[in-house]
Amino acid sequence: MGGIAAWRLDDPDQLLRKLRELEKRAPIVLERHLLEQAEAAARSAAARMPPGSGELAKGWRVGPVKRASRVLSVEISHPAPEAARLEYGTEGEGGQRGRFMLALALAELERDWPRRLESVLETLLSGKGASR
């Protein structure tokens, strides 16, 4: 079966304008998404704190998004030393096992990251949510 395929771009200038706009918006959208995901991981870590942790569970902090060359990063931390002991555990006699609240929250985020990022990229490419 023979056939001819034809593809025509009616307005290449409009396509170029949209690509330039996308190039401007993409870093902002990706930074916002990374920050939202870091905040979700911090909430998840707080929810994994042992019962009776009270104010300690509220101490998780999310720093600003940092850009180094082509890498985006954000820091999630807890200022209380007790949180580190809960996260990693302690050694020696009477030591406690780590609960790995943040490690588990980050593993969950990492597992779901491709699906979540795909959703953000679809929104970005479709032009929806551009004003967010």
Phi and psi restraints in degrees (value plus and minus 20) as a CYANA .aco file:
   2 GLY   PHI    -116.6   -76.6
   2 GLY   PSI     136.7   176.7
   3 GLY   PHI    -191.4  -151.4
   3 GLY   PSI     144.0   184.0
   4 ILE   PHI    -142.2  -102.2
   4 ILE   PSI     112.8   152.8
   5 ALA   PHI    -125.8   -85.8
   5 ALA   PSI     115.3   155.3
   6 ALA   PHI    -148.8  -108.8
   6 ALA   PSI     119.9   159.9
   7 TRP   PHI    -153.1  -113.1
   7 TRP   PSI     111.3   151.3
   8 ARG   PHI    -148.6  -108.6
   8 ARG   PSI     113.2   153.2
   9 LEU   PHI    -125.1   -85.1
   9 LEU   PSI      87.8   127.8
  10 ASP   PHI     -88.4   -48.4
  10 ASP   PSI     -58.0   -18.0
  11 ASP   PHI    -157.7  -117.7
  11 ASP   PSI      62.7   102.7
  12 PRO   PHI     -82.0   -42.0
  12 PRO   PSI     -50.6   -10.6
  13 ASP   PHI     -85.9   -45.9
  13 ASP   PSI     -59.5   -19.5
  14 GLN   PHI     -84.2   -44.2
  14 GLN   PSI     -61.3   -21.3
  15 LEU   PHI     -80.6   -40.6
  15 LEU   PSI     -64.6   -24.6
  16 LEU   PHI     -82.9   -42.9
  16 LEU   PSI     -59.8   -19.8
  17 ARG   PHI     -82.2   -42.2
  17 ARG   PSI     -64.0   -24.0
  18 LYS   PHI     -85.5   -45.5
  18 LYS   PSI     -58.0   -18.0
  19 LEU   PHI     -86.3   -46.3
  19 LEU   PSI     -58.6   -18.6
  20 ARG   PHI     -86.1   -46.1
  20 ARG   PSI     -60.5   -20.5
  21 GLU   PHI     -83.3   -43.3
  21 GLU   PSI     -62.5   -22.5
  22 LEU   PHI     -82.3   -42.3
  22 LEU   PSI     -60.4   -20.4
  23 GLU   PHI     -82.6   -42.6
  23 GLU   PSI     -54.0   -14.0
  24 LYS   PHI     -95.2   -55.2
  24 LYS   PSI     -60.8   -20.8
  25 ARG   PHI     -96.9   -56.9
  25 ARG   PSI     -53.2   -13.2
  26 ALA   PHI     -74.9   -34.9
  26 ALA   PSI     -69.1   -29.1
  27 PRO   PHI     -80.7   -40.7
  27 PRO   PSI     -58.3   -18.3
  28 ILE   PHI     -86.1   -46.1
  28 ILE   PSI     -65.4   -25.4
  29 VAL   PHI     -84.6   -44.6
  29 VAL   PSI     -63.5   -23.5
  30 LEU   PHI     -86.1   -46.1
  30 LEU   PSI     -59.7   -19.7
  31 GLU   PHI     -83.5   -43.5
  31 GLU   PSI     -63.2   -23.2
  32 ARG   PHI     -83.2   -43.2
  32 ARG   PSI     -60.9   -20.9
  33 HIS   PHI     -85.8   -45.8
  33 HIS   PSI     -63.1   -23.1
  34 LEU   PHI     -81.3   -41.3
  34 LEU   PSI     -62.2   -22.2
  35 LEU   PHI     -84.1   -44.1
  35 LEU   PSI     -62.5   -22.5
  36 GLU   PHI     -80.9   -40.9
  36 GLU   PSI     -61.3   -21.3
  37 GLN   PHI     -89.0   -49.0
  37 GLN   PSI     -57.4   -17.4
  38 ALA   PHI     -85.0   -45.0
  38 ALA   PSI     -60.2   -20.2
  39 GLU   PHI     -84.4   -44.4
  39 GLU   PSI     -58.5   -18.5
  40 ALA   PHI     -84.9   -44.9
  40 ALA   PSI     -59.7   -19.7
  41 ALA   PHI     -85.3   -45.3
  41 ALA   PSI     -58.8   -18.8
  42 ALA   PHI     -84.8   -44.8
  42 ALA   PSI     -60.9   -20.9
  43 ARG   PHI     -84.4   -44.4
  43 ARG   PSI     -60.2   -20.2
  44 SER   PHI     -84.7   -44.7
  44 SER   PSI     -60.6   -20.6
  45 ALA   PHI     -83.4   -43.4
  45 ALA   PSI     -61.5   -21.5
  46 ALA   PHI     -83.1   -43.1
  46 ALA   PSI     -59.1   -19.1
  47 ALA   PHI     -88.1   -48.1
  47 ALA   PSI     -42.7    -2.7
  48 ARG   PHI    -107.9   -67.9
  48 ARG   PSI     -23.9    16.1
  49 MET   PHI     -82.8   -42.8
  49 MET   PSI     129.6   169.6
  50 PRO   PHI     -82.9   -42.9
  50 PRO   PSI     131.4   171.4
  51 PRO   PHI     -76.2   -36.2
  51 PRO   PSI     122.4   162.4
  52 GLY   PHI      65.5   105.5
  52 GLY   PSI     -11.1    28.9
  53 SER   PHI     -94.5   -54.5
  53 SER   PSI     -40.2    -0.2
  54 GLY   PHI      33.0    73.0
  54 GLY   PSI    -143.4  -103.4
  55 GLU   PHI     -83.1   -43.1
  55 GLU   PSI     -46.5    -6.5
  56 LEU   PHI     -80.0   -40.0
  56 LEU   PSI     -55.7   -15.7
  57 ALA   PHI     -87.0   -47.0
  57 ALA   PSI     -42.8    -2.8
  58 LYS   PHI    -108.6   -68.6
  58 LYS   PSI     -19.2    20.8
  59 GLY   PHI    -106.4   -66.4
  59 GLY   PSI     -23.5    16.5
  60 TRP   PHI     -85.8   -45.8
  60 TRP   PSI     114.1   154.1
  61 ARG   PHI    -144.3  -104.3
  61 ARG   PSI     122.7   162.7
  62 VAL   PHI    -134.5   -94.5
  62 VAL   PSI     104.0   144.0
  63 GLY   PHI    -101.6   -61.6
  63 GLY   PSI     159.9   199.9
  64 PRO   PHI     -93.5   -53.5
  64 PRO   PSI     139.3   179.3
  65 VAL   PHI     -93.2   -53.2
  65 VAL   PSI     111.7   151.7
  66 LYS   PHI    -134.9   -94.9
  66 LYS   PSI     123.4   163.4
  67 ARG   PHI    -137.6   -97.6
  67 ARG   PSI     105.0   145.0
  68 ALA   PHI    -147.8  -107.8
  68 ALA   PSI      85.9   125.9
  69 SER   PHI      41.1    81.1
  69 SER   PSI    -133.8   -93.8
  70 ARG   PHI    -125.5   -85.5
  70 ARG   PSI      -5.7    34.3
  71 VAL   PHI    -132.1   -92.1
  71 VAL   PSI     110.4   150.4
  72 LEU   PHI    -122.4   -82.4
  72 LEU   PSI     118.6   158.6
  73 SER   PHI    -165.6  -125.6
  73 SER   PSI     137.8   177.8
  74 VAL   PHI    -165.2  -125.2
  74 VAL   PSI     121.7   161.7
  75 GLU   PHI    -122.3   -82.3
  75 GLU   PSI     114.3   154.3
  76 ILE   PHI    -134.2   -94.2
  76 ILE   PSI     105.8   145.8
  77 SER   PHI    -163.2  -123.2
  77 SER   PSI     150.5   190.5
  78 HIS   PHI    -158.0  -118.0
  78 HIS   PSI     105.0   145.0
  79 PRO   PHI     -94.2   -54.2
  79 PRO   PSI     -38.7     1.3
  80 ALA   PHI    -102.9   -62.9
  80 ALA   PSI     109.7   149.7
  81 PRO   PHI     -79.0   -39.0
  81 PRO   PSI     -50.6   -10.6
  82 GLU   PHI     -81.8   -41.8
  82 GLU   PSI     -52.8   -12.8
  83 ALA   PHI     -84.9   -44.9
  83 ALA   PSI     -59.1   -19.1
  84 ALA   PHI     -85.7   -45.7
  84 ALA   PSI     -59.1   -19.1
  85 ARG   PHI     -85.3   -45.3
  85 ARG   PSI     -58.1   -18.1
  86 LEU   PHI     -88.5   -48.5
  86 LEU   PSI     -61.3   -21.3
  87 GLU   PHI     -84.5   -44.5
  87 GLU   PSI     -70.8   -30.8
  88 TYR   PHI    -121.8   -81.8
  88 TYR   PSI     -34.7     5.3
  89 GLY   PHI      63.2   103.2
  89 GLY   PSI     157.3   197.3
  90 THR   PHI    -150.0  -110.0
  90 THR   PSI     133.4   173.4
  91 GLU   PHI    -120.7   -80.7
  91 GLU   PSI     153.1   193.1
  92 GLY   PHI      70.1   110.1
  92 GLY   PSI    -196.3  -156.3
  93 GLU   PHI     -86.5   -46.5
  93 GLU   PSI     113.1   153.1
  94 GLY   PHI      56.1    96.1
  94 GLY   PSI      -8.0    32.0
  95 GLY   PHI     -88.0   -48.0
  95 GLY   PSI     140.5   180.5
  96 GLN   PHI    -137.6   -97.6
  96 GLN   PSI     130.5   170.5
  97 ARG   PHI     -96.4   -56.4
  97 ARG   PSI     128.2   168.2
  98 GLY   PHI     -90.3   -50.3
  98 GLY   PSI     129.2   169.2
  99 ARG   PHI    -120.1   -80.1
  99 ARG   PSI     -38.7     1.3
 100 PHE   PHI      32.4    72.4
 100 PHE   PSI      25.3    65.3
 101 MET   PHI     -80.4   -40.4
 101 MET   PSI     -69.9   -29.9
 102 LEU   PHI     -92.6   -52.6
 102 LEU   PSI     -59.2   -19.2
 103 ALA   PHI     -80.2   -40.2
 103 ALA   PSI     -61.5   -21.5
 104 LEU   PHI     -88.5   -48.5
 104 LEU   PSI     -59.8   -19.8
 105 ALA   PHI     -83.7   -43.7
 105 ALA   PSI     -60.8   -20.8
 106 LEU   PHI     -89.9   -49.9
 106 LEU   PSI     -56.0   -16.0
 107 ALA   PHI     -84.1   -44.1
 107 ALA   PSI     -60.1   -20.1
 108 GLU   PHI     -84.1   -44.1
 108 GLU   PSI     -64.2   -24.2
 109 LEU   PHI     -81.8   -41.8
 109 LEU   PSI     -64.9   -24.9
 110 GLU   PHI     -82.6   -42.6
 110 GLU   PSI     -57.5   -17.5
 111 ARG   PHI     -85.3   -45.3
 111 ARG   PSI     -59.9   -19.9
 112 ASP   PHI    -110.6   -70.6
 112 ASP   PSI     -26.5    13.5
 113 TRP   PHI     -75.0   -35.0
 113 TRP   PSI     -67.8   -27.8
 114 PRO   PHI     -77.4   -37.4
 114 PRO   PSI     -62.4   -22.4
 115 ARG   PHI     -86.0   -46.0
 115 ARG   PSI     -63.8   -23.8
 116 ARG   PHI     -86.4   -46.4
 116 ARG   PSI     -61.9   -21.9
 117 LEU   PHI     -86.8   -46.8
 117 LEU   PSI     -58.3   -18.3
 118 GLU   PHI     -78.9   -38.9
 118 GLU   PSI     -62.0   -22.0
 119 SER   PHI     -82.5   -42.5
 119 SER   PSI     -62.8   -22.8
 120 VAL   PHI     -84.4   -44.4
 120 VAL   PSI     -63.2   -23.2
 121 LEU   PHI     -86.3   -46.3
 121 LEU   PSI     -57.8   -17.8
 122 GLU   PHI     -82.0   -42.0
 122 GLU   PSI     -62.5   -22.5
 123 THR   PHI     -83.8   -43.8
 123 THR   PSI     -62.9   -22.9
 124 LEU   PHI     -83.4   -43.4
 124 LEU   PSI     -65.6   -25.6
 125 LEU   PHI     -89.4   -49.4
 125 LEU   PSI     -50.5   -10.5
 126 SER   PHI     -98.1   -58.1
 126 SER   PSI     -34.9     5.1
 127 GLY   PHI      66.6   106.6
 127 GLY   PSI     -22.6    17.4
 128 LYS   PHI     -98.3   -58.3
 128 LYS   PSI     131.5   171.5
 129 GLY   PHI      50.7    90.7
 129 GLY   PSI      -3.6    36.4
 130 ALA   PHI     -86.6   -46.6
 130 ALA   PSI     -47.8    -7.8
 131 SER   PHI    -109.8   -69.8
 131 SER   PSI     -23.2    16.8
